[in-house]
Amino acid sequence: MLTLLLSNWKYVAIAVLAASNVFLLNCWKAAHDELVAWQATLTAYSKAQQDENDRMVKQHEDNLARIKEAYEHDLPKVQSDAVANYRATHRMLGTTNCPGQVSSPSPGQQVHDGTIQEQLPIDEETVRICADDANKLSEWQDYAKLNNLPVR
């Protein structure tokens, strides 16, 4: 048998090379099929992720538009309520035309803020600005809640 193989070594080499080529072709096809399946999975995953991102962007834009509309709608009322509350809480002495006057608490009103009963005059524009800031903070908190942002 060994003499037969040695005498026909060219045919044996061709057979071995053909067998190795068939084996490597099968390995390449298996690897190629795995690669195609992995690419299809990756494409499906990226498509699903892109759809989820688009949905979240749309939701954030809708929430932002809703919050902006609520902010603009509520702002005049918030500012007027803040001014009215300030006026009711801190009655100005004399006329309201003199912004330099210092307000003081009424005799029945108690102040529990840890200060010596010292009051600083605040104009209505400052009260409106503070109300605007409070309204912005409130609307931002609503926006964070609507978008499930991790805010404490």
C-alpha positions as CSV (number, residue, x, y, z in Angstrom):
1,M,0.0,0.0,0.0
2,L,2.8,2.4,0.8
3,T,4.5,1.7,-2.5
4,L,1.2,2.4,-4.2
5,L,0.9,5.8,-2.5
6,L,4.6,6.6,-3.2
7,S,4.4,5.7,-6.8
8,N,1.2,7.8,-7.3
9,W,2.3,10.7,-5.0
10,K,1.1,13.3,-7.5
11,Y,-2.5,12.0,-7.3
12,V,-2.3,11.7,-3.6
13,A,-1.2,15.3,-3.3
14,I,-4.0,16.4,-5.5
15,A,-6.5,14.4,-3.4
16,V,-5.2,15.9,-0.2
17,L,-5.2,19.4,-1.6
18,A,-8.8,18.9,-2.9
19,A,-9.9,17.5,0.5
20,S,-8.3,20.4,2.3
21,N,-10.0,22.9,-0.1
22,V,-13.4,21.3,0.5
23,F,-12.8,21.4,4.3
24,L,-11.7,25.1,4.2
25,L,-14.6,26.0,1.9
26,N,-17.1,24.5,4.4
27,C,-15.4,26.4,7.2
28,W,-15.6,29.6,5.2
29,K,-19.3,29.0,4.4
30,A,-20.1,28.4,8.1
31,A,-18.2,31.5,9.2
32,H,-19.8,33.5,6.4
33,D,-23.3,32.3,7.4
34,E,-22.5,33.3,11.0
35,L,-21.3,36.7,9.9
36,V,-24.5,37.3,7.8
37,A,-26.7,36.2,10.7
38,W,-24.8,38.5,13.1
39,Q,-25.1,41.4,10.6
40,A,-28.8,40.8,10.3
41,T,-29.2,40.7,14.1
42,L,-27.1,43.9,14.4
43,T,-29.2,45.6,11.7
44,A,-32.4,44.7,13.4
45,Y,-31.1,45.8,16.8
46,S,-29.9,49.1,15.4
47,K,-33.2,49.7,13.6
48,A,-35.1,49.0,16.8
49,Q,-32.8,51.3,18.8
50,Q,-33.2,54.0,16.1
51,D,-37.0,53.7,16.3
52,E,-36.8,53.9,20.1
53,N,-34.6,57.0,19.9
54,D,-36.9,58.6,17.4
55,R,-39.9,57.9,19.7
56,M,-38.1,59.4,22.7
57,V,-37.1,62.5,20.8
58,K,-40.7,63.0,19.6
59,Q,-41.9,62.5,23.1
60,H,-39.4,65.0,24.5
61,E,-40.4,67.5,21.8
62,D,-44.1,67.1,22.5
63,N,-43.5,67.4,26.2
64,L,-41.4,70.5,25.7
65,A,-44.1,72.1,23.6
66,R,-46.7,71.2,26.2
67,I,-44.6,72.6,29.0
68,K,-43.7,75.8,27.1
69,E,-47.4,76.4,26.3
70,A,-48.3,75.8,30.0
71,Y,-45.5,78.1,31.1
72,E,-46.6,80.9,28.8
73,H,-50.2,80.4,29.7
74,D,-49.6,80.4,33.5
75,L,-47.0,83.2,33.6
76,P,-49.3,86.3,33.8
77,K,-51.4,84.7,36.5
78,V,-48.4,83.5,38.5
79,Q,-46.9,87.0,38.3
80,S,-50.1,88.8,39.2
81,D,-50.8,86.3,42.1
82,A,-47.3,86.8,43.4
83,V,-47.6,90.6,43.3
84,A,-51.0,90.4,45.0
85,N,-49.7,88.0,47.7
86,Y,-46.7,90.3,48.3
87,R,-49.0,93.3,48.6
88,A,-51.3,91.5,51.0
89,T,-48.4,90.2,53.1
90,H,-46.4,93.4,53.1
91,R,-48.6,96.4,53.3
92,M,-46.7,99.5,52.3
93,L,-46.8,102.5,54.6
94,G,-48.3,105.6,53.0
95,T,-48.9,105.6,49.3
96,T,-47.6,103.0,46.9
97,N,-46.2,105.8,44.7
98,C,-43.1,106.0,46.8
99,P,-41.0,102.9,46.2
100,G,-38.3,103.9,48.7
101,Q,-40.5,103.4,51.7
102,V,-39.7,100.4,53.9
103,S,-42.6,98.1,54.7
104,S,-43.2,96.9,58.2
105,P,-45.3,94.0,59.5
106,S,-48.7,94.9,61.0
107,P,-48.9,94.7,64.8
108,G,-50.8,91.4,64.7
109,Q,-48.4,89.8,62.3
110,Q,-45.6,87.7,63.7
111,V,-42.4,87.1,61.8
112,H,-40.6,83.8,62.5
113,D,-37.7,84.1,60.1
114,G,-35.0,84.5,62.7
115,T,-34.2,88.1,61.8
116,I,-34.7,91.2,63.7
117,Q,-37.8,92.6,62.2
118,E,-36.0,94.3,59.3
119,Q,-37.8,94.6,56.0
120,L,-36.3,95.6,52.7
121,P,-38.3,97.3,50.1
122,I,-38.9,95.2,47.0
123,D,-40.5,96.5,43.9
124,E,-43.2,94.7,42.0
125,E,-40.9,93.9,39.1
126,T,-38.6,92.0,41.4
127,V,-41.6,90.0,42.6
128,R,-42.6,89.3,39.0
129,I,-39.1,88.1,38.2
130,C,-39.1,85.8,41.3
131,A,-42.5,84.5,40.3
132,D,-41.2,83.9,36.7
133,D,-38.3,81.9,38.1
134,A,-40.6,79.9,40.4
135,N,-42.8,79.2,37.4
136,K,-39.8,78.1,35.3
137,L,-38.7,75.7,38.0
138,S,-42.1,74.2,38.4
139,E,-42.4,73.7,34.6
140,W,-38.9,72.2,34.5
141,Q,-39.9,69.7,37.2
142,D,-43.0,68.8,35.2
143,Y,-40.8,68.3,32.1
144,A,-38.4,66.1,34.0
145,K,-41.3,64.0,35.4
146,L,-42.9,63.6,31.9
147,N,-39.6,62.5,30.4
148,N,-38.7,60.2,33.3
149,L,-35.5,62.0,33.9
150,P,-33.6,60.8,37.0
151,V,-34.0,64.0,39.0
152,R,-34.1,64.1,42.8
